[in-house]
Amino acid sequence: MFATRRPTARLTALALLPIVAIACSTGDTASTWAGTVTDSAGVQVVHNPLEGIWGPRDAWALEEVLSIGELLGEPEYQFGQIISVDTDDAGNVYIADFQAQEARVFDSEGLYTHTIGGAGAGPSEIGMGLSGVFALPDEVFVPDIGNGRINRCAHDGELLGDDTHAGAVGELVHLTLVSPLLDGQRDQRGENDHQRLERELRQPGQ
């Protein structure tokens, strides 16, 4: 799956979300590595040659397996500013659109199913501060800095509640403003961002 959670440029009109698989062929390597490793004041410096050791059959390739989004079509498939993408165990795709102040859900075939949120400050609504969508096994977290809370929803979009305690909101700020890569980095507890946010919501201050 290829999608960015933290785009550097604002998408002012429409956006297409390609989902691709990365594959590598299993051809034999062309040769052994011909580079060198030198020591510079105790630091190992690796010098790679201009020619790589992969042969033509070994190169990585991208294959599109799913595309969500249309230049012209139904509004559910048009995006303003995608800031976060996640999937659940069933293969459903959750896309947070900052401009629309909502998260849209698509099934594993890329068909729109429902929307979570919407502009506003009422129950389940999202203020000017949608900062992601996190699909967990039993519920979905939708951080909302604008309203200072994290909406908790069922996978079908039903609101289960919201959390406004300081620990959860603080973790929200960390995830959206401090952590440069979601899902890839682990802290001292060995937890990734999903797990830290879930723990803070379920067991504040622990």
Phi and psi in degrees as GROMACS dihedral restraints (atoms count N, CA, C in turn):
[ dihedral_restraints ]
;  ai    aj    ak    al  type     phi  dphi    fc
    3     4     5     6     1  -121.9    20    10
    4     5     6     7     1   111.3    20    10
    6     7     8     9     1  -160.4    20    10
    7     8     9    10     1   143.8    20    10
    9    10    11    12     1  -101.4    20    10
   10    11    12    13     1   138.8    20    10
   12    13    14    15     1   -93.9    20    10
   13    14    15    16     1   -15.4    20    10
   15    16    17    18     1  -136.7    20    10
   16    17    18    19     1    71.7    20    10
   18    19    20    21     1   -66.2    20    10
   19    20    21    22     1   148.0    20    10
   21    22    23    24     1   -91.9    20    10
   22    23    24    25     1   -14.4    20    10
   24    25    26    27     1  -121.3    20    10
   25    26    27    28     1   141.1    20    10
   27    28    29    30     1   -77.8    20    10
   28    29    30    31     1   131.5    20    10
   30    31    32    33     1   -93.1    20    10
   31    32    33    34     1   107.1    20    10
   33    34    35    36     1   -85.8    20    10
   34    35    36    37     1   -16.2    20    10
   36    37    38    39     1  -122.3    20    10
   37    38    39    40     1   -86.2    20    10
   39    40    41    42     1  -123.8    20    10
   40    41    42    43     1   158.4    20    10
   42    43    44    45     1  -141.1    20    10
   43    44    45    46     1   142.8    20    10
   45    46    47    48     1  -107.8    20    10
   46    47    48    49     1   138.3    20    10
   48    49    50    51     1  -112.6    20    10
   49    50    51    52     1   102.6    20    10
   51    52    53    54     1   -86.7    20    10
   52    53    54    55     1   138.6    20    10
   54    55    56    57     1  -111.2    20    10
   55    56    57    58     1   119.6    20    10
   57    58    59    60     1  -128.0    20    10
   58    59    60    61     1   155.6    20    10
   60    61    62    63     1  -106.5    20    10
   61    62    63    64     1   145.2    20    10
   63    64    65    66     1  -103.4    20    10
   64    65    66    67     1   125.6    20    10
   66    67    68    69     1  -127.1    20    10
   67    68    69    70     1   151.4    20    10
   69    70    71    72     1  -130.0    20    10
   70    71    72    73     1   130.0    20    10
   72    73    74    75     1   -73.1    20    10
   73    74    75    76     1   167.9    20    10
   75    76    77    78     1  -112.5    20    10
   76    77    78    79     1    30.8    20    10
   78    79    80    81     1   -67.9    20    10
   79    80    81    82     1   161.5    20    10
   81    82    83    84     1   -70.3    20    10
   82    83    84    85     1   145.0    20    10
   84    85    86    87     1   -67.8    20    10
   85    86    87    88     1   148.1    20    10
   87    88    89    90     1   -72.9    20    10
   88    89    90    91     1   -35.4    20    10
   90    91    92    93     1  -164.0    20    10
   91    92    93    94     1  -179.5    20    10
   93    94    95    96     1   -87.9    20    10
   94    95    96    97     1   162.7    20    10
   96    97    98    99     1   -66.1    20    10
   97    98    99   100     1   132.8    20    10
   99   100   101   102     1  -112.3    20    10
  100   101   102   103     1    15.7    20    10
  102   103   104   105     1   -83.1    20    10
  103   104   105   106     1  -176.5    20    10
  105   106   107   108     1  -134.9    20    10
  106   107   108   109     1   159.5    20    10
  108   109   110   111     1  -125.6    20    10
  109   110   111   112     1   122.1    20    10
  111   112   113   114     1  -118.2    20    10
  112   113   114   115     1   162.5    20    10
  114   115   116   117     1  -105.4    20    10
  115   116   117   118     1   129.2    20    10
  117   118   119   120     1  -129.1    20    10
  118   119   120   121     1    98.6    20    10
  120   121   122   123     1    54.6    20    10
  121   122   123   124     1    42.4    20    10
  123   124   125   126     1    86.8    20    10
  124   125   126   127     1    -0.3    20    10
  126   127   128   129     1  -106.9    20    10
  127   128   129   130     1   127.3    20    10
  129   130   131   132     1   -78.3    20    10
  130   131   132   133     1   127.2    20    10
  132   133   134   135     1  -113.2    20    10
  133   134   135   136     1   123.7    20    10
  135   136   137   138     1   -98.1    20    10
  136   137   138   139     1   128.2    20    10
  138   139   140   141     1  -113.0    20    10
  139   140   141   142     1   112.7    20    10
  141   142   143   144     1   -92.6    20    10
  142   143   144   145     1   143.0    20    10
  144   145   146   147     1   -73.4    20    10
  145   146   147   148     1   165.5    20    10
  147   148   149   150     1   -65.2    20    10
  148   149   150   151     1   -35.7    20    10
  150   151   152   153     1   -91.0    20    10
  151   152   153   154     1   129.0    20    10
  153   154   155   156     1   -80.2    20    10
  154   155   156   157     1   171.7    20    10
  156   157   158   159     1   -94.6    20    10
  157   158   159   160     1    -7.0    20    10
  159   160   161   162     1   -77.8    20    10
  160   161   162   163     1   139.0    20    10
  162   163   164   165     1   -87.8    20    10
  163   164   165   166     1   176.5    20    10
  165   166   167   168     1   -56.9    20    10
  166   167   168   169     1   -31.6    20    10
  168   169   170   171     1   -83.9    20    10
  169   170   171   172     1    -6.8    20    10
  171   172   173   174     1   -96.4    20    10
  172   173   174   175     1    -6.0    20    10
  174   175   176   177     1   -68.3    20    10
  175   176   177   178     1   144.9    20    10
  177   178   179   180     1   -68.8    20    10
  178   179   180   181     1   146.6    20    10
  180   181   182   183     1  -139.2    20    10
  181   182   183   184     1   147.6    20    10
  183   184   185   186     1  -103.7    20    10
  184   185   186   187     1   132.8    20    10
  186   187   188   189     1  -125.8    20    10
  187   188   189   190     1   120.8    20    10
  189   190   191   192     1   -72.3    20    10
  190   191   192   193     1   126.6    20    10
  192   193   194   195     1  -112.7    20    10
  193   194   195   196     1   -17.1    20    10
  195   196   197   198     1  -160.2    20    10
  196   197   198   199     1   139.1    20    10
  198   199   200   201     1  -131.3    20    10
  199   200   201   202     1   126.9    20    10
  201   202   203   204     1  -120.0    20    10
  202   203   204   205     1   125.4    20    10
  204   205   206   207     1   127.5    20    10
  205   206   207   208     1   146.5    20    10
  207   208   209   210     1  -139.6    20    10
  208   209   210   211     1   143.7    20    10
  210   211   212   213     1   -71.5    20    10
  211   212   213   214     1   -39.8    20    10
  213   214   215   216     1  -132.4    20    10
  214   215   216   217     1   129.7    20    10
  216   217   218   219     1   157.9    20    10
  217   218   219   220     1  -155.6    20    10
  219   220   221   222     1   -65.9    20    10
  220   221   222   223     1   142.5    20    10
  222   223   224   225     1   -62.0    20    10
  223   224   225   226     1   -26.4    20    10
  225   226   227   228     1   -64.1    20    10
  226   227   228   229     1   -19.9    20    10
  228   229   230   231     1  -103.9    20    10
  229   230   231   232     1    10.6    20    10
  231   232   233   234     1  -114.1    20    10
  232   233   234   235     1   135.3    20    10
  234   235   236   237     1  -122.1    20    10
  235   236   237   238     1   151.7    20    10
  237   238   239   240     1   -99.1    20    10
  238   239   240   241     1   -56.1    20    10
  240   241   242   243     1  -148.3    20    10
  241   242   243   244     1    95.8    20    10
  243   244   245   246     1   -74.3    20    10
  244   245   246   247     1   123.6    20    10
  246   247   248   249     1  -118.0    20    10
  247   248   249   250     1   -10.8    20    10
  249   250   251   252     1  -160.4    20    10
  250   251   252   253     1   142.2    20    10
  252   253   254   255     1  -137.2    20    10
  253   254   255   256     1   137.3    20    10
  255   256   257   258     1  -145.6    20    10
  256   257   258   259     1   164.3    20    10
  258   259   260   261     1  -132.2    20    10
  259   260   261   262     1   156.4    20    10
  261   262   263   264     1  -108.2    20    10
  262   263   264   265     1  -178.3    20    10
  264   265   266   267     1   -65.6    20    10
  265   266   267   268     1   -21.8    20    10
  267   268   269   270     1   -85.9    20    10
  268   269   270   271     1    -3.0    20    10
  270   271   272   273     1    90.3    20    10
  271   272   273   274     1     3.5    20    10
  273   274   275   276     1   -67.8    20    10
  274   275   276   277     1   146.3    20    10
  276   277   278   279     1  -111.0    20    10
  277   278   279   280     1   128.7    20    10
  279   280   281   282     1  -111.1    20    10
  280   281   282   283     1   123.6    20    10
  282   283   284   285     1  -122.4    20    10
  283   284   285   286     1   119.1    20    10
  285   286   287   288     1   -91.3    20    10
  286   287   288   289     1   123.3    20    10
  288   289   290   291     1  -111.3    20    10
  289   290   291   292     1   107.0    20    10
  291   292   293   294     1   -60.9    20    10
  292   293   294   295     1   -42.3    20    10
  294   295   296   297     1   -65.4    20    10
  295   296   297   298     1   -40.0    20    10
  297   298   299   300     1   -82.6    20    10
  298   299   300   301     1   -12.6    20    10
  300   301   302   303     1    58.0    20    10
  301   302   303   304     1    49.1    20    10
  303   304   305   306     1  -160.0    20    10
  304   305   306   307     1   163.8    20    10
  306   307   308   309     1  -118.3    20    10
  307   308   309   310     1   128.3    20    10
  309   310   311   312     1  -104.8    20    10
  310   311   312   313     1   145.7    20    10
  312   313   314   315     1  -116.3    20    10
  313   314   315   316     1   133.9    20    10
  315   316   317   318     1  -126.9    20    10
  316   317   318   319     1   147.7    20    10
  318   319   320   321     1   -78.7    20    10
  319   320   321   322     1  -177.3    20    10
  321   322   323   324     1   -66.9    20    10
  322   323   324   325     1   -13.7    20    10
  324   325   326   327     1   -95.4    20    10
  325   326   327   328     1     0.2    20    10
  327   328   329   330     1    87.3    20    10
  328   329   330   331     1    13.8    20    10
  330   331   332   333     1   -91.0    20    10
  331   332   333   334     1   134.2    20    10
  333   334   335   336     1   -64.6    20    10
  334   335   336   337     1   136.1    20    10
  336   337   338   339     1  -116.3    20    10
  337   338   339   340     1   -47.2    20    10
  339   340   341   342     1  -166.5    20    10
  340   341   342   343     1   172.3    20    10
  342   343   344   345     1  -119.1    20    10
  343   344   345   346     1   140.2    20    10
  345   346   347   348     1  -108.7    20    10
  346   347   348   349     1   126.5    20    10
  348   349   350   351     1    91.7    20    10
  349   350   351   352     1  -152.7    20    10
  351   352   353   354     1   140.0    20    10
  352   353   354   355     1   155.8    20    10
  354   355   356   357     1   -64.4    20    10
  355   356   357   358     1   134.5    20    10
  357   358   359   360     1   146.6    20    10
  358   359   360   361     1  -172.9    20    10
  360   361   362   363     1  -124.8    20    10
  361   362   363   364     1     5.3    20    10
  363   364   365   366     1   -80.3    20    10
  364   365   366   367     1  -177.4    20    10
  366   367   368   369     1   -55.9    20    10
  367   368   369   370     1   130.7    20    10
  369   370   371   372     1    71.2    20    10
  370   371   372   373     1    -6.7    20    10
  372   373   374   375     1   -81.5    20    10
  373   374   375   376     1   164.5    20    10
  375   376   377   378     1  -126.3    20    10
  376   377   378   379     1   131.6    20    10
  378   379   380   381     1   -84.0    20    10
  379   380   381   382     1  -171.8    20    10
  381   382   383   384     1   -75.6    20    10
  382   383   384   385     1    78.8    20    10
  384   385   386   387     1   174.6    20    10
  385   386   387   388     1    23.0    20    10
  387   388   389   390     1   -56.9    20    10
  388   389   390   391     1   127.0    20    10
  390   391   392   393     1  -130.8    20    10
  391   392   393   394     1    21.8    20    10
  393   394   395   396     1   145.5    20    10
  394   395   396   397     1   176.6    20    10
  396   397   398   399     1  -145.3    20    10
  397   398   399   400     1   133.0    20    10
  399   400   401   402     1  -125.0    20    10
  400   401   402   403     1   112.4    20    10
  402   403   404   405     1   -92.4    20    10
  403   404   405   406     1   109.8    20    10
  405   406   407   408     1  -101.1    20    10
  406   407   408   409     1   170.7    20    10
  408   409   410   411     1   -58.2    20    10
  409   410   411   412     1   -35.4    20    10
  411   412   413   414     1  -116.5    20    10
  412   413   414   415     1    -4.6    20    10
  414   415   416   417     1  -164.5    20    10
  415   416   417   418     1   174.3    20    10
  417   418   419   420     1  -122.0    20    10
  418   419   420   421     1   129.8    20    10
  420   421   422   423     1   -99.1    20    10
  421   422   423   424     1   131.5    20    10
  423   424   425   426     1  -124.3    20    10
  424   425   426   427     1    95.7    20    10
  426   427   428   429     1   -64.7    20    10
  427   428   429   430     1   136.0    20    10
  429   430   431   432     1  -136.3    20    10
  430   431   432   433     1    88.8    20    10
  432   433   434   435     1   -64.4    20    10
  433   434   435   436     1   -35.3    20    10
  435   436   437   438     1   -56.2    20    10
  436   437   438   439     1   -39.7    20    10
  438   439   440   441     1  -101.8    20    10
  439   440   441   442     1     6.2    20    10
  441   442   443   444     1    61.2    20    10
  442   443   444   445     1    43.5    20    10
  444   445   446   447     1  -155.8    20    10
  445   446   447   448     1   171.9    20    10
  447   448   449   450     1  -124.1    20    10
  448   449   450   451     1   115.1    20    10
  450   451   452   453     1   -76.6    20    10
  451   452   453   454     1   137.3    20    10
  453   454   455   456     1  -114.7    20    10
  454   455   456   457     1   121.0    20    10
  456   457   458   459     1  -127.5    20    10
  457   458   459   460     1   155.7    20    10
  459   460   461   462     1   -73.6    20    10
  460   461   462   463     1   166.7    20    10
  462   463   464   465     1   -63.9    20    10
  463   464   465   466     1   -23.5    20    10
  465   466   467   468     1   -86.3    20    10
  466   467   468   469     1     3.6    20    10
  468   469   470   471     1    98.4    20    10
  469   470   471   472     1    -7.8    20    10
  471   472   473   474     1   -65.9    20    10
  472   473   474   475     1   132.0    20    10
  474   475   476   477     1   -70.9    20    10
  475   476   477   478     1   126.8    20    10
  477   478   479   480     1   -99.3    20    10
  478   479   480   481     1   -19.3    20    10
  480   481   482   483     1   152.4    20    10
  481   482   483   484     1   179.5    20    10
  483   484   485   486     1  -140.9    20    10
  484   485   486   487     1   153.8    20    10
  486   487   488   489     1  -118.5    20    10
  487   488   489   490     1   130.4    20    10
  489   490   491   492     1  -125.6    20    10
  490   491   492   493     1     5.2    20    10
  492   493   494   495     1   -67.8    20    10
  493   494   495   496     1   156.6    20    10
  495   496   497   498     1   -60.3    20    10
  496   497   498   499     1   -38.3    20    10
  498   499   500   501     1   -63.0    20    10
  499   500   501   502     1   -43.9    20    10
  501   502   503   504     1   -66.7    20    10
  502   503   504   505     1   -44.2    20    10
  504   505   506   507     1   -66.6    20    10
  505   506   507   508     1   -37.2    20    10
  507   508   509   510     1   -63.3    20    10
  508   509   510   511     1   -41.4    20    10
  510   511   512   513     1   -65.2    20    10
  511   512   513   514     1   -35.2    20    10
  513   514   515   516     1   -60.2    20    10
  514   515   516   517     1   -46.4    20    10
  516   517   518   519     1   -62.2    20    10
  517   518   519   520     1   -40.5    20    10
  519   520   521   522     1   -60.8    20    10
  520   521   522   523     1   -46.2    20    10
  522   523   524   525     1   -64.0    20    10
  523   524   525   526     1   -39.5    20    10
  525   526   527   528     1   -92.6    20    10
  526   527   528   529     1   -26.4    20    10
  528   529   530   531     1  -112.6    20    10
  529   530   531   532     1   -23.7    20    10
  531   532   533   534     1  -107.1    20    10
  532   533   534   535     1   -50.5    20    10
  534   535   536   537     1   -69.2    20    10
  535   536   537   538     1   117.9    20    10
  537   538   539   540     1   -76.0    20    10
  538   539   540   541     1   -26.8    20    10
  540   541   542   543     1  -132.1    20    10
  541   542   543   544     1   122.2    20    10
  543   544   545   546     1   -84.0    20    10
  544   545   546   547     1   148.5    20    10
  546   547   548   549     1    73.4    20    10
  547   548   549   550     1   -10.7    20    10
  549   550   551   552     1  -105.3    20    10
  550   551   552   553     1   -24.7    20    10
  552   553   554   555     1  -103.4    20    10
  553   554   555   556     1   143.2    20    10
  555   556   557   558     1  -120.6    20    10
  556   557   558   559     1   147.4    20    10
  558   559   560   561     1   -93.5    20    10
  559   560   561   562     1  -165.7    20    10
  561   562   563   564     1   -62.6    20    10
  562   563   564   565     1   -25.7    20    10
  564   565   566   567     1   -81.2    20    10
  565   566   567   568     1    -6.3    20    10
  567   568   569   570     1    80.8    20    10
  568   569   570   571     1    17.7    20    10
  570   571   572   573     1   -97.8    20    10
  571   572   573   574     1   144.5    20    10
  573   574   575   576     1   -91.5    20    10
  574   575   576   577     1  -176.6    20    10
  576   577   578   579     1   -63.6    20    10
  577   578   579   580     1   -40.5    20    10
  579   580   581   582     1   -57.6    20    10
  580   581   582   583     1   -47.9    20    10
  582   583   584   585     1   -67.9    20    10
  583   584   585   586     1   -39.0    20    10
  585   586   587   588     1   -63.4    20    10
  586   587   588   589     1   -45.4    20    10
  588   589   590   591     1   -65.1    20    10
  589   590   591   592     1   -41.3    20    10
  591   592   593   594     1   -63.8    20    10
  592   593   594   595     1   -43.1    20    10
  594   595   596   597     1   -63.1    20    10
  595   596   597   598     1   -42.7    20    10
  597   598   599   600     1   -65.7    20    10
  598   599   600   601     1   -34.0    20    10
  600   601   602   603     1   -73.9    20    10
  601   602   603   604     1   -40.0    20    10
  603   604   605   606     1   -84.0    20    10
  604   605   606   607     1   -30.7    20    10
  606   607   608   609     1  -135.9    20    10
  607   608   609   610     1    75.3    20    10
  609   610   611   612     1   -54.1    20    10
  610   611   612   613     1   133.1    20    10
  612   613   614   615     1    80.0    20    10
  613   614   615   616     1     0.5    20    10
